[in-house]
C-alpha cells in the first residue's frame, strides 16, 4: 500500500479543532488546511 492522502485531526477543549490534509503530488507532499 502506498498512501496518497493522509488527514490529521487535532482536537481542542475549546472546540478550535484543526484538520490538515496531506496529499501526495508526484514525489512531494502538499498540505491543505480543511478547518478552520
N, CA, C and O atoms as CSV, one atom per row, in Angstrom:
chain,resi,resn,atom,element,x,y,z
A,1,UNK,N,N,0.829,-1.165,0.000
A,1,UNK,CA,C,0.000,0.000,0.000
A,1,UNK,C,C,0.883,1.241,0.000
A,1,UNK,O,O,1.891,1.306,0.703
A,2,UNK,N,N,0.491,2.203,-0.786
A,2,UNK,CA,C,1.185,3.489,-0.832
A,2,UNK,C,C,0.147,4.567,-0.566
A,2,UNK,O,O,-0.797,4.713,-1.342
A,3,UNK,N,N,0.302,5.331,0.525
A,3,UNK,CA,C,-0.699,6.357,0.830
A,3,UNK,C,C,-0.669,7.485,-0.196
A,3,UNK,O,O,0.392,7.913,-0.650
A,4,UNK,N,N,-1.842,7.944,-0.541
A,4,UNK,CA,C,-1.987,9.076,-1.454
A,4,UNK,C,C,-2.423,10.315,-0.692
A,4,UNK,O,O,-1.987,11.426,-0.995
A,5,UNK,N,N,-3.297,10.117,0.312
A,5,UNK,CA,C,-3.783,11.204,1.161
A,5,UNK,C,C,-3.699,10.760,2.609
A,5,UNK,O,O,-3.928,9.594,2.930
A,6,UNK,N,N,-3.365,11.714,3.488
A,6,UNK,CA,C,-3.359,11.455,4.925
A,6,UNK,C,C,-4.001,12.661,5.593
A,6,UNK,O,O,-3.605,13.799,5.343
A,7,UNK,N,N,-4.998,12.412,6.448
A,7,UNK,CA,C,-5.672,13.506,7.145
A,7,UNK,C,C,-5.376,13.416,8.634
A,7,UNK,O,O,-5.427,12.340,9.229
A,8,UNK,N,N,-5.062,14.573,9.230
A,8,UNK,CA,C,-4.807,14.669,10.659
A,8,UNK,C,C,-5.869,15.555,11.291
A,8,UNK,O,O,-6.254,16.585,10.736
A,9,UNK,N,N,-6.332,15.137,12.459
A,9,UNK,CA,C,-7.309,15.902,13.230
A,9,UNK,C,C,-6.707,16.157,14.601
A,9,UNK,O,O,-6.271,15.228,15.280
A,10,UNK,N,N,-6.686,17.423,15.003
A,10,UNK,CA,C,-6.200,17.779,16.335
A,10,UNK,C,C,-7.342,18.465,17.063
A,10,UNK,O,O,-7.725,19.585,16.724
A,11,UNK,N,N,-7.886,17.783,18.073
A,11,UNK,CA,C,-8.989,18.331,18.836
A,11,UNK,C,C,-8.513,19.350,19.854
A,11,UNK,O,O,-7.346,19.355,20.248
A,12,UNK,N,N,-9.420,20.203,20.272
A,12,UNK,CA,C,-9.113,21.250,21.235
A,12,UNK,C,C,-10.273,21.333,22.218
A,12,UNK,O,O,-11.435,21.238,21.822
A,13,UNK,N,N,-9.966,21.508,23.479
A,13,UNK,CA,C,-11.002,21.571,24.513
A,13,UNK,C,C,-11.973,22.723,24.278
A,13,UNK,O,O,-13.134,22.651,24.681
A,14,UNK,N,N,-11.505,23.776,23.632
A,14,UNK,CA,C,-12.368,24.940,23.359
A,14,UNK,C,C,-12.963,24.888,21.952
A,14,UNK,O,O,-13.408,25.904,21.417
A,15,UNK,N,N,-12.965,23.696,21.365
A,15,UNK,CA,C,-13.584,23.431,20.064
A,15,UNK,C,C,-12.942,24.205,18.920
A,15,UNK,O,O,-13.606,24.517,17.931
A,16,UNK,N,N,-11.660,24.514,19.048
A,16,UNK,CA,C,-10.917,25.146,17.955
A,16,UNK,C,C,-10.085,24.062,17.278
A,16,UNK,O,O,-8.857,24.142,17.230
A,17,UNK,N,N,-10.762,23.063,16.763
A,17,UNK,CA,C,-10.105,21.910,16.157
A,17,UNK,C,C,-9.348,22.320,14.895
A,17,UNK,O,O,-9.649,23.338,14.270
A,18,UNK,N,N,-8.375,21.513,14.544
A,18,UNK,CA,C,-7.651,21.702,13.291
A,18,UNK,C,C,-7.700,20.409,12.494
A,18,UNK,O,O,-7.513,19.322,13.041
A,19,UNK,N,N,-7.953,20.537,11.205
A,19,UNK,CA,C,-7.902,19.393,10.290
A,19,UNK,C,C,-6.948,19.740,9.165
A,19,UNK,O,O,-7.094,20.769,8.505
A,20,UNK,N,N,-5.970,18.873,8.953
A,20,UNK,CA,C,-4.987,19.070,7.894
A,20,UNK,C,C,-4.995,17.861,6.972
A,20,UNK,O,O,-5.088,16.722,7.430
A,21,UNK,N,N,-4.898,18.111,5.687
A,21,UNK,CA,C,-4.832,17.052,4.690
A,21,UNK,C,C,-3.492,17.150,3.982
A,21,UNK,O,O,-3.127,18.205,3.463
A,22,UNK,N,N,-2.768,16.048,3.963
A,22,UNK,CA,C,-1.519,15.953,3.207
A,22,UNK,C,C,-1.794,15.071,2.002
A,22,UNK,O,O,-2.262,13.941,2.138
A,23,UNK,N,N,-1.501,15.597,0.823
A,23,UNK,CA,C,-1.797,14.897,-0.430
A,23,UNK,C,C,-0.506,14.715,-1.211
A,23,UNK,O,O,0.297,15.639,-1.341
A,24,UNK,N,N,-0.323,13.516,-1.724
A,24,UNK,CA,C,0.878,13.191,-2.499
A,24,UNK,C,C,0.719,13.743,-3.911
A,24,UNK,O,O,-0.253,13.434,-4.601
A,25,UNK,N,N,1.685,14.564,-4.337
A,25,UNK,CA,C,1.704,15.123,-5.688
A,25,UNK,C,C,3.090,14.834,-6.255
A,25,UNK,O,O,4.059,15.517,-5.923
A,26,UNK,N,N,3.176,13.836,-7.098
A,26,UNK,CA,C,4.484,13.407,-7.606
A,26,UNK,C,C,5.303,12.838,-6.464
A,26,UNK,O,O,4.878,11.885,-5.809
A,27,UNK,N,N,6.471,13.408,-6.217
A,27,UNK,CA,C,7.316,12.970,-5.109
A,27,UNK,C,C,7.162,13.857,-3.879
A,27,UNK,O,O,7.808,13.615,-2.859
A,28,UNK,N,N,6.320,14.877,-3.961
A,28,UNK,CA,C,6.143,15.840,-2.869
A,28,UNK,C,C,4.828,15.617,-2.141
A,28,UNK,O,O,3.927,14.942,-2.639
A,29,UNK,N,N,4.738,16.198,-0.952
A,29,UNK,CA,C,3.507,16.226,-0.178
A,29,UNK,C,C,3.032,17.670,-0.113
A,29,UNK,O,O,3.813,18.579,0.168
A,30,UNK,N,N,1.742,17.873,-0.377
A,30,UNK,CA,C,1.136,19.199,-0.327
A,30,UNK,C,C,0.174,19.224,0.849
A,30,UNK,O,O,-0.661,18.330,0.992
A,31,UNK,N,N,0.287,20.252,1.697
A,31,UNK,CA,C,-0.586,20.369,2.868
A,31,UNK,C,C,-1.741,21.312,2.558
A,31,UNK,O,O,-1.557,22.375,1.966
A,32,UNK,N,N,-2.924,20.901,2.968
A,32,UNK,CA,C,-4.128,21.712,2.791
A,32,UNK,C,C,-4.852,21.760,4.123
A,32,UNK,O,O,-5.072,20.725,4.752
A,33,UNK,N,N,-5.222,22.952,4.553
A,33,UNK,CA,C,-5.975,23.094,5.795
A,33,UNK,C,C,-7.457,22.925,5.480
A,33,UNK,O,O,-8.011,23.661,4.665
A,34,UNK,N,N,-8.093,21.959,6.125
A,34,UNK,CA,C,-9.513,21.707,5.900
A,34,UNK,C,C,-10.383,22.500,6.871
A,34,UNK,O,O,-11.503,22.886,6.538
A,35,UNK,N,N,-9.864,22.739,8.062
A,35,UNK,CA,C,-10.601,23.509,9.054
A,35,UNK,C,C,-9.615,24.069,10.037
A,35,UNK,O,O,-8.739,23.302,10.439
A,36,UNK,N,N,-9.640,25.244,10.456
A,36,UNK,CA,C,-10.655,26.268,10.304
A,36,UNK,C,C,-10.537,26.989,9.011
A,36,UNK,O,O,-11.328,27.890,8.732
